[in-house]
Amino acid sequence: MKYPQLKQMYDLEDSYWWFVARRKLVRDLVARYAPASSLKILDAGAGTGGTMQSLAELGEVWGCDVSPEALAFCQQRGLDRLVQCSIEHLEFADDTFDALTSCDVIEHAADDQQALREFYRVLRPGGVAVITVPALQFLWSAHDEVLHHFRRYNKRPLRRLLRAAGFEELKLTYVVSFLMPLMVIHRLVMRITRRGAPRIGITLLPAFIDRSFLAVQQLESYFVHTTGLPWGASLVAVVRKPQA
């Protein structure tokens, strides 16, 4: 991700409905499924640090990112347990972390299977990973191009990748389901009206709409935690490294 996209993320991460809802969901899933009350956590592909901050009350949080600019934004948040490395080659010893999060990151990896093997390697036996990815290839748009995604994911192929890496599945469900029709319309409009270079697909909204979207996502989280959802613009996986 380039500096302009990182700067936009940093400016919006604490307020924009998408980031706020995803961060709360990931934190709640770590709190529910991780094996200890005081955890050592890795945020793999930390971006500008919002997820790291939200996890801080759960334990000792480390972050890594391949981008020095991203790590600089993390430092602006006061975060200091930071390592520059790619998710395909994590600079951590085997069996280091109780929990790992990776929010919309593995789609940036040329070899996503290698990244998942690295996630598995650095987790302790019984450790839990919470991974989010963009879903459904038909939603591919200029947004994905600008952010240098290699792919979007469907549920079954993602399940195969996770199992091939050695993980046990605890939960795998689509998310951002209720708002997906609006996202489909937005992506179609972007395609029809596209002129010039591709641009990121974040649209700033009036405050009351942003709050409404966030409320919808908070309602949706009930179904994520219980029955799961059959479609959505993102996928979230909760997986565990088996006990030795």
C-alpha positions as CSV (number, residue, x, y, z in Angstrom):
1,M,0.0,0.0,0.0
2,K,1.4,3.4,-1.0
3,Y,1.7,6.5,1.2
4,P,-1.5,8.3,0.0
5,Q,-3.6,5.2,0.9
6,L,-1.8,4.8,4.2
7,K,-2.4,8.4,5.1
8,Q,-6.1,8.1,4.2
9,M,-6.4,5.0,6.4
10,Y,-4.6,6.7,9.3
11,D,-6.9,9.7,9.0
12,L,-10.1,7.6,8.9
13,E,-9.3,4.5,10.9
14,D,-10.7,5.8,14.2
15,S,-14.0,7.1,12.7
16,Y,-15.0,5.6,9.4
17,W,-17.7,2.9,9.8
18,W,-15.8,0.2,7.9
19,F,-12.7,0.4,10.0
20,V,-14.5,0.8,13.3
21,A,-16.8,-2.1,12.7
22,R,-14.1,-4.5,11.5
23,R,-11.7,-3.6,14.4
24,K,-14.5,-4.2,17.0
25,L,-15.4,-7.5,15.4
26,V,-11.8,-8.7,15.3
27,R,-11.2,-7.7,18.9
28,D,-14.4,-9.4,20.1
29,L,-13.4,-12.6,18.3
30,V,-9.9,-12.7,19.8
31,A,-11.4,-12.1,23.3
32,R,-13.9,-15.0,22.7
33,Y,-11.6,-17.6,21.2
34,A,-8.1,-17.0,22.3
35,P,-6.7,-19.4,24.9
36,A,-5.6,-17.1,27.8
37,S,-6.7,-14.0,29.7
38,S,-3.4,-12.2,29.1
39,L,-2.1,-12.8,25.6
40,K,0.9,-12.2,23.4
41,I,-0.7,-11.1,20.1
42,L,0.7,-10.4,16.7
43,D,-1.1,-8.1,14.3
44,A,0.4,-9.3,11.0
45,G,0.2,-6.5,8.4
46,A,-0.5,-3.9,11.0
47,G,-1.1,-1.0,8.6
48,T,-1.4,2.2,10.5
49,G,-2.0,0.6,13.9
50,G,-5.7,0.9,14.7
51,T,-6.1,-2.8,15.3
52,M,-3.0,-3.0,17.5
53,Q,-4.5,-0.2,19.7
54,S,-7.8,-2.0,20.0
55,L,-6.2,-5.2,21.1
56,A,-3.9,-3.6,23.7
57,E,-6.3,-4.3,26.7
58,L,-6.1,-8.0,25.9
59,G,-2.3,-8.4,26.4
60,E,1.0,-7.6,24.8
61,V,0.6,-6.6,21.2
62,W,3.2,-6.8,18.5
63,G,2.8,-5.5,14.9
64,C,4.7,-6.1,11.7
65,D,4.4,-4.6,8.3
66,V,6.5,-4.6,5.2
67,S,6.1,-0.9,4.7
68,P,8.2,1.6,6.8
69,E,5.7,4.3,6.2
70,A,3.0,2.1,7.8
71,L,5.2,1.5,10.8
72,A,5.8,5.2,11.1
73,F,2.1,5.8,11.4
74,C,2.0,3.1,14.1
75,Q,4.7,5.0,16.0
76,Q,2.6,8.1,15.7
77,R,0.0,6.2,17.7
78,G,2.6,5.6,20.4
79,L,3.1,1.9,19.4
80,D,6.6,0.5,19.7
81,R,6.5,-3.3,19.5
82,L,7.0,-3.1,15.7
83,V,9.0,-5.2,13.2
84,Q,9.5,-4.5,9.5
85,C,8.9,-7.8,7.6
86,S,6.5,-9.3,5.1
87,I,3.8,-11.7,6.1
88,E,5.4,-14.4,3.9
89,H,8.6,-14.2,6.0
90,L,7.8,-13.2,9.6
91,E,10.8,-12.2,11.7
92,F,9.6,-14.1,14.8
93,A,10.5,-17.4,16.3
94,D,8.3,-20.5,16.2
95,D,5.6,-20.8,18.7
96,T,5.8,-17.2,19.9
97,F,2.2,-15.9,20.0
98,D,-1.1,-16.9,21.7
99,A,-3.1,-15.1,19.1
100,L,-2.6,-13.5,15.7
101,T,-4.8,-11.1,13.7
102,S,-4.5,-10.2,10.0
103,C,-7.0,-7.7,8.7
104,D,-7.4,-7.6,4.9
105,V,-3.7,-8.4,4.4
106,I,-3.2,-11.9,2.7
107,E,-4.8,-10.7,-0.5
108,H,-1.7,-8.5,-0.9
109,A,0.6,-11.5,-0.8
110,A,1.7,-13.2,-4.1
111,D,1.9,-16.5,-2.1
112,D,-1.0,-16.4,0.3
113,Q,-0.4,-20.1,1.3
114,Q,3.1,-19.2,2.4
115,A,1.7,-16.4,4.5
116,L,-0.7,-18.7,6.2
117,R,2.1,-21.2,6.9
118,E,4.0,-18.4,8.6
119,F,1.0,-17.5,10.7
120,Y,0.8,-21.2,11.7
121,R,4.5,-21.3,12.5
122,V,4.6,-18.3,14.9
123,L,1.5,-19.3,16.8
124,R,1.9,-21.5,19.9
125,P,0.0,-24.8,20.0
126,G,-3.6,-23.9,20.8
127,G,-3.1,-20.4,19.5
128,V,-5.9,-18.7,17.6
129,A,-5.7,-16.6,14.4
130,V,-8.5,-14.1,13.3
131,I,-8.1,-13.3,9.6
132,T,-10.3,-11.1,7.4
133,V,-10.2,-10.9,3.6
134,P,-12.2,-9.2,0.9
135,A,-14.8,-11.6,-0.5
136,L,-16.4,-12.5,-3.9
137,Q,-14.4,-12.0,-7.0
138,F,-17.3,-10.4,-8.8
139,L,-16.9,-7.4,-6.5
140,W,-13.4,-6.8,-8.0
141,S,-13.0,-3.1,-8.8
142,A,-10.5,-0.2,-9.1
143,H,-10.4,-0.3,-5.3
144,D,-8.7,-3.6,-5.4
145,E,-6.3,-2.5,-8.2
146,V,-5.2,0.6,-6.3
147,L,-4.5,-1.4,-3.1
148,H,-2.6,-4.0,-5.2
149,H,-4.7,-7.0,-4.3
150,F,-4.0,-10.2,-6.0
151,R,-7.4,-11.7,-5.4
152,R,-10.7,-11.7,-3.5
153,Y,-11.8,-14.9,-1.8
154,N,-14.8,-17.2,-1.7
155,K,-15.5,-19.3,1.4
156,R,-14.6,-22.8,0.1
157,P,-11.2,-21.9,-1.4
158,L,-10.3,-20.0,1.7
159,R,-11.3,-23.0,3.8
160,R,-9.0,-25.2,1.7
161,L,-6.1,-22.8,2.1
162,L,-6.5,-22.7,5.9
163,R,-6.7,-26.4,6.2
164,A,-3.7,-26.9,4.0
165,A,-1.7,-24.6,6.3
166,G,-2.6,-27.0,9.2
167,F,-5.3,-24.9,11.0
168,E,-8.5,-26.2,12.6
169,E,-11.5,-24.1,11.7
170,L,-13.5,-22.5,14.6
171,K,-15.5,-20.1,12.5
172,L,-15.7,-19.1,8.9
173,T,-18.4,-16.7,7.8
174,Y,-19.1,-13.8,5.4
175,V,-19.5,-10.4,6.9
176,V,-20.6,-7.0,5.7
177,S,-23.7,-8.8,4.4
178,F,-26.6,-6.4,5.1
179,L,-24.9,-3.5,3.4
180,M,-23.6,-5.6,0.4
181,P,-26.4,-4.5,-2.0
182,L,-25.3,-0.9,-1.6
183,M,-21.7,-1.9,-2.1
184,V,-22.6,-3.7,-5.3
185,I,-24.3,-0.6,-6.7
186,H,-21.4,1.5,-5.7
187,R,-18.9,-0.8,-7.5
188,L,-21.1,-0.8,-10.6
189,V,-21.3,3.0,-10.6
190,M,-17.5,3.2,-10.2
191,R,-17.0,0.9,-13.2
192,I,-19.4,2.8,-15.4
193,T,-18.1,6.2,-14.5
194,R,-14.4,5.3,-14.3
195,R,-12.1,7.8,-16.0
196,G,-8.4,8.1,-15.7
197,A,-6.3,6.2,-13.1
198,P,-8.0,3.8,-10.7
199,R,-8.9,5.2,-7.3
200,I,-9.6,3.9,-3.8
201,G,-13.2,3.0,-3.1
202,I,-13.7,4.8,0.2
203,T,-16.5,7.3,0.0
204,L,-16.8,9.9,2.8
205,L,-20.3,9.9,4.1
206,P,-22.4,12.4,6.1
207,A,-22.0,11.7,9.8
208,F,-25.6,10.4,10.3
209,I,-25.2,7.9,7.4
210,D,-21.8,6.7,8.8
211,R,-23.3,6.2,12.2
212,S,-26.2,4.3,10.6
213,F,-23.8,2.0,8.7
214,L,-21.9,1.3,11.9
215,A,-25.1,0.5,13.7
216,V,-26.0,-2.0,10.9
217,Q,-22.6,-3.7,11.3
218,Q,-23.1,-3.9,15.1
219,L,-26.4,-5.6,14.6
220,E,-24.8,-7.9,12.0
221,S,-22.2,-9.0,14.5
222,Y,-24.8,-10.9,16.4
223,F,-25.3,-13.2,13.4
224,V,-21.5,-13.5,12.9
225,H,-21.1,-14.7,16.5
226,T,-24.1,-17.2,16.2
227,T,-25.3,-18.6,12.9
228,G,-22.9,-16.9,10.5
229,L,-23.9,-15.2,7.3
230,P,-24.2,-16.8,3.8
231,W,-22.8,-13.9,1.8
232,G,-21.0,-10.6,2.3
233,A,-18.3,-8.3,1.0
234,S,-15.8,-9.7,3.4
235,L,-14.9,-13.0,5.0
236,V,-13.7,-13.6,8.6
237,A,-12.0,-16.8,9.7
238,V,-11.2,-17.9,13.2
239,V,-8.8,-20.8,13.2
240,R,-6.6,-22.6,15.7
241,K,-3.2,-24.3,15.7
242,P,-3.8,-27.7,17.1
243,Q,-2.3,-28.6,20.4
244,A,0.9,-30.6,20.1
